[in-house]
Each structure stands twice: as structure tokens, then as C-alpha cells.
Amino acid sequence: MDEITALAKRRGFIFPSSEIYGGINGAWDYGPVGVELKRNVRQAWWRDVVELRDDVVGVDTAILMSPDVWKASGHLEHFYDMMVDCRTCKKRFRADQIATDRCPSCGNQTLTPPRVFNMMFRTSIGAMEDASSAAYLRPETAQGIFVDFKLVAQTARRKPPFGVAQIGKVFRNEITPGNFIFRSREFEQMELEYFVPPQPESEGLRWFSYWVGERYDWFIRLGVQPERVRRREYSGADLAHYSKATTDIEYDFPFGWGELEGIAHRGSYDLEQHVAGSGKDLAFFDEESKEKYIPAVIEPSLGVDRALLVFLLDAYEREDDRTVLHLHPRLAPYKCAVFPLVRNKPDIVALAQSVERALRPHMRTVLDDSGNVGKRYYRQDEIGTPFGVTVDYESLERQDVTVRDRDTKAQERVSIDRLREYLSEKLA
Ligand code: ATP
């Protein structure tokens, strides 16, 4: 994890937030390379979960919502962790992470009894600060989907089974943020609420299994090594009282197996809570069967940052002479880097520029003319660029370039007029 954190900083993926002021716990900034990777993670999810399907539409709902939403959803009452404080060193811990009555930091037996700590960030709306102006930063994107359920179903003219997807920022006042971007206080989620008729129940369970499979496969399709991902099914007391089934997709992080994505069959709980809280009729009326019902919902919920961390960790390899990120081409920040062999030959530089310009509308490219070619390869390997294209003396005469493959390091001469097609095929 330390190596990934260092690489992320060195190469412009991820920096600690507000570092010049000593930083702030649980918040991270994405740099020029990281922002591309993050966009690609979101884009891969959106494409596969929304664009390529007939049965899912998207929304983008507000971070600030009526506080009544959080009352109805149960977050005001139940969205908490138990915490303990150490009276000696003043450090704070999650009660479930304390094994003995000694402080994990200073070792003294001066821990307070566990206390409830609500993880929602509270703020106030407008100029007055009193109980009536209280508002919360959303701790999940899902509630925006539930409260808009009826409007979305009507305007998109959908009937269950259909899904509503959303990607957006969420905030949780985690007691112990850590493990780099694994647990932050500000992060992004990609959530799908897939609405199904509540009956027959077997159909809902079938959709649940379908989504568990689909979400697992998504990571594998994007190159994650199968032996490092597993499914963990919840049962008995571990299952939320309203949930009919829950499975986590876990990853073998450097600190052990941890949740990557959660998939929950939430029954009709959420919509029913909002019917009770708002007094509005959120039931779905099926024109064909003349049936009226509150749909059940299957929810795959994934953190953008946590997925990105998994893609980084999984792609990371240290070889004898280099460090390389074997990122899937869909995720790689740049698909191709173009290098002029030397910097002081205007013809070579101009040709490299024109090669890069011609590729640019078709794929994310970068022109890199600093340092020697070996160093440039090294730098591009570290940020996971699948192909390096070098323009040399021969290129001027023969109108071709050397294409180097990131993973195999194999090099091949390709004519410039065929280059785009060649790369597009390899990247597909
Ligand atoms: P935990 O028990 O680890 O606190 P959770 O079960 O509360 O997590 P969910 O509410 O199921 O997490 O969140 C859905 C997804 O959002 C998680 O699978 C994870 O990918 C991501 N996520 C949750 N909390 C964080 C966080 N603090 N930082 C980054 N990503 C997070």
C-alpha cells in the first residue's frame, strides 16, 4: 500500500488534500493522471450498467436533500458507528476495532465506554442556524433515486424490472478513515437501484443472483485477477432486518480481505419508508395487469475510489528493471504516448507532433519529449500507458514508427498511415 501511495503521488494520480497546510484526514485530491483514471472508472461503469442496457436509466440528484429524507430512510437513527475515546492520548477508535480494554495507541486502560456516533455530516441551510435549518450531506446516493422513483418511472416510461443508476459524491464522517483511499470521509459512489415486482419472490432472488454475477464479472472483465476477488454471502444476524439477501464482493487488499462492492436485496423497505415519511403514493401501477405494488429493489453499491484503488493495486507489478501498471486499456489514463527519439531534430519533433495530433481525436494520447527514451518508457509504464510510439530517424524516410507494448515490451514497426487502426484494434 505504501508503494502504491508513493507512486500515486509521484506520478500525479492522487495527493493528500490540503497538503501544504498539513493535510486533512480522509480527503484526497486527484491529479492530472488520476483524474483520467477516475473518469475512466466511472465511464466503464456507466457504459456497462446504463448505456449498453435497455433496462437502466440514469439520474444525477442533489447532495443536499430535505432532512425528512434521512428521517424516513433511517439514517438519522441508525447510520452510526460505536466509538470509544482514549482519555489519555485523546485518540478515537471504532468500538468494533478494539480487541481489549487497552488503547491501541498508547496502551493505557483509559478507554471510555462505547458511544453512538452518527456518521452524517451536519450543516445548516440559510442564514439562521437552528434546529429548523439543519441539513445533511448525503452519505449515499441511493436516497435520491428512491425519492425520485415515481418521476423517473413516469418520465422514462419504464416498468419493473428496470433500474436507476447514479454516480456522485457522498460524505461520511468515518471515525477512522485510512488505508489510503479505501476509507475516506468524502468519496464517490456508483449505485444502481434495480426495481423488480415484489412477487413472485423467486424472481427477485433471481435478479439478485444475476446482479451479483454481473458485478463480479465486471471486475474480471476489467482485468482484476480472479484469485484476488471473492464473494461473501451474509446470513442470519449479519443481514439487515429488511434485507432478503446480501453479498459483498471482496478484494484481497494488502491489509487483508475487505469489501469492494455490496449487493443487497432490500425488499420494499426503502420505498415503503418514503411512503410512510412523505405520505405520498409511490406505488407502481401496471397498466397491463392492472396491478398496483411497491417494487422491491436490488442494490449494487460501489465506491468509485475504492474500485480505483483495487484497479491500481491489482495492476501494480514491480519487475527487476521497472514498475508497471498493467491497467486494462479501458481504464488506462492515456492509451498511447508518442515520443520523438531526440529533442533537437526539428523534423523528428514535428513528425512526432503530427502523429500525436492525428491520434488525439480518437484516443487519449500524450506527447512526451523529456529525458531519454528509456526514462520515458519507464514513466509511461508506471502510469499504465498501454502503448509507446517512437518517432526516429528512419521514420522520416519510411513514414513508420516503433510501437512498444507495455506488457510484453515487444516492439514493432508500423506505418504511420496504419497506426490509428493498429492501435484501435489492440485497444479494443
Ligand atoms: P463499511 O462497513 O466498510 O463502513 P459499508 O458497508 O457501510 O462499509 P456501504 O454503505 O455498503 O458500505 O457502501 C457501499 C460501497 O461504498 C462500499 O462497498 C465501498 O465500495 C464504498 N464505501 C463505503 N464507505 C466508504 C468510505 N468511507 N470510503 C470509500 N469508499 C467507501
Residues whose N, C-alpha, C, O or C-beta is under 5 A from the ligand:
A	BS01	ATP	E174 I181 F182 R183 S184 F187 E259 L260 E261 G262 S301 L302 G303 R306
